[in-house]
Amino acid sequence: MPASRQHHRLRKFRFERPQRISALLLLILLGQCLWVSSQRYLTETDYQYARCGRDIWEHPEGLPGYFTTCGNIHDGTLAYRAAGLPLSLDRMLAGKSSKATPWELRHQLTDINFLLRLPFILAGLALGGCVWWVTRRLFGNEGGYIALALYCFLPAVVRASTVPNNEILAALGLFAAVYLAIGVGHALQGPRRKWRPRIVLLTLALGFTAAAHIAAFELALLLIVIFMAWVAEGRRAYIPTLMIVWVLGGLFLLFASYAFSMDAFSYVFRSAAGRIWVSVNGAEWFFRNPANIAFSVALAGALALYGATRRSRYFGNTTPLIVGALLMVLMTTGVQSEMWLWGLPFLAAFVGGVFADALETRQRKVFLVATWVVVVAQAALCWMSLPGVVG
């Protein structure tokens, strides 16, 4: 490789001020998650996730029976695999037998309580990284800071990142799938050599999403069609073929998450996990929660600016608003889920985008002060609510 090209590549990975600020915000989120994890005791739900996940890893041949022995694998296997993986690795590295009594499993889980929560902490951090990456590219550094800060100081995000659950995983997969699809739509306007990596990444994101929650997979496919048709002007004829690739690829990865057991895989279609209906209960609970007041005020202000100023009404701001608003009024009827949580990263991105536009106006100083007040207030509310998150 020529020295000039190698030097150019190295320059792309500079860790400068924007990356340092975003890293600091993610470290604060990590600190919140670590504190909550250190205060949280092992619950029956934690044990169920870990036990079922460990069985899936170590006894895949008996997977169909897990739907009676565990009794709660209805949304997806990904969270169970994530929760059970530390136990399986711990036993394997220690040279212990895969057969263990319930007492031995509980004792082992108590010893590695933090590792049980680590995959979900990493998922929360990864979602924050995605929010930063997307919003910085769309709205610049200031928009990225605002969106990431609001995301990092949401108690619901901290809670979902510190307990075994499919919600934070589905939120990560859905957010990644939507913006990867938009990236593919833009890439279709360019040379073919740039298509393949994005198509493969989107296939992996869809498989990840499907393994977390089949309802999130359904929504991802719907949103992909809408946004690709929006941005892939002149290239829409490719969408049906690409959708076949993504549907088949996502379902194959979902099949793999069930250890290629057709009986277990068929449960995805026999269960009611994919049924979606309209409900505002989740949104009502979120916006009435005092810990989210500053975020709610920021969102209300962003909506007002979006409606009042033409410069804010463009694709970059409209996309997260549509998706976030949609997720706030949906629910799954067959299983319990928190679809409103999936919408929070999109709403944070929307606020970041509109506020970034406002900071470019003549009233920059006013909006800058308002932004600082909102972010600091949300951080204070989040920290005050952390003891309740532990409970």
NORUR-V752663 format. One record per residue. N is the residue number from 1. SS is DSSP state (H for helix, E for strand, L for the rest). Layout:
n=(N/N)
ss=(SS/SS)
//
This chain:
n=(1/2/3/4/5/6/7/8/9/10/11/12/13/14/15/16/17/18/19/20/21/22/23/24/25/26/27/28/29/30/31/32/33/34/35/36/37/38/39/40/41/42/43/44/45/46/47/48/49/50/51/52/53/54/55/56/57/58/59/60/61/62/63/64/65/66/67/68/69/70/71/72/73/74/75/76/77/78/79/80/81/82/83/84/85/86/87/88/89/90/91/92/93/94/95/96/97/98/99/100/101/102/103/104/105/106/107/108/109/110/111/112/113/114/115/116/117/118/119/120/121/122/123/124/125/126/127/128/129/130/131/132/133/134/135/136/137/138/139/140/141/142/143/144/145/146/147/148/149/150/151/152/153/154/155/156/157/158/159/160/161/162/163/164/165/166/167/168/169/170/171/172/173/174/175/176/177/178/179/180/181/182/183/184/185/186/187/188/189/190/191/192/193/194/195/196/197/198/199/200/201/202/203/204/205/206/207/208/209/210/211/212/213/214/215/216/217/218/219/220/221/222/223/224/225/226/227/228/229/230/231/232/233/234/235/236/237/238/239/240/241/242/243/244/245/246/247/248/249/250/251/252/253/254/255/256/257/258/259/260/261/262/263/264/265/266/267/268/269/270/271/272/273/274/275/276/277/278/279/280/281/282/283/284/285/286/287/288/289/290/291/292/293/294/295/296/297/298/299/300/301/302/303/304/305/306/307/308/309/310/311/312/313/314/315/316/317/318/319/320/321/322/323/324/325/326/327/328/329/330/331/332/333/334/335/336/337/338/339/340/341/342/343/344/345/346/347/348/349/350/351/352/353/354/355/356/357/358/359/360/361/362/363/364/365/366/367/368/369/370/371/372/373/374/375/376/377/378/379/380/381/382/383/384/385/386/387/388/389/390/391)
ss=(L/L/H/H/H/H/H/H/H/H/H/L/L/L/L/L/H/H/H/H/H/H/H/H/H/H/H/H/H/H/H/H/H/H/H/H/H/H/H/L/L/L/L/H/H/H/H/H/H/H/H/H/H/H/H/H/H/H/L/H/H/H/H/H/H/H/H/H/H/L/L/L/L/L/L/L/L/H/H/H/H/H/H/H/H/H/H/H/H/H/H/H/H/H/L/L/L/L/L/L/L/H/H/H/H/H/H/H/H/H/H/L/H/H/H/H/H/H/H/H/H/H/H/H/H/H/H/H/H/H/H/H/H/H/H/H/H/H/H/H/H/H/H/H/H/H/H/H/H/H/H/H/L/L/H/H/H/H/H/H/L/L/L/L/L/L/H/H/H/H/H/H/H/H/H/H/H/H/H/H/H/H/H/H/H/H/H/L/L/L/L/H/H/H/H/H/H/H/H/H/H/H/H/H/H/H/H/H/H/H/H/H/L/H/H/H/H/H/H/H/H/H/H/H/H/H/H/H/H/H/H/L/L/L/L/H/H/H/H/H/H/H/H/H/H/H/H/H/H/H/H/H/H/H/H/H/H/L/L/L/L/H/H/H/H/H/H/H/H/H/L/L/L/L/L/E/E/E/L/L/H/H/H/H/H/H/H/H/L/H/H/H/H/H/H/H/H/H/H/H/H/H/H/H/H/H/H/H/L/H/H/H/L/L/H/H/H/H/H/H/H/H/H/H/H/H/H/H/L/E/E/E/L/L/L/L/L/L/H/H/H/H/H/H/H/H/H/H/H/H/H/H/H/H/H/H/H/H/L/L/L/L/L/H/H/H/H/H/H/H/H/H/H/H/H/H/H/H/H/H/H/H/H/H/H/H/H/H/H/H/L)
//
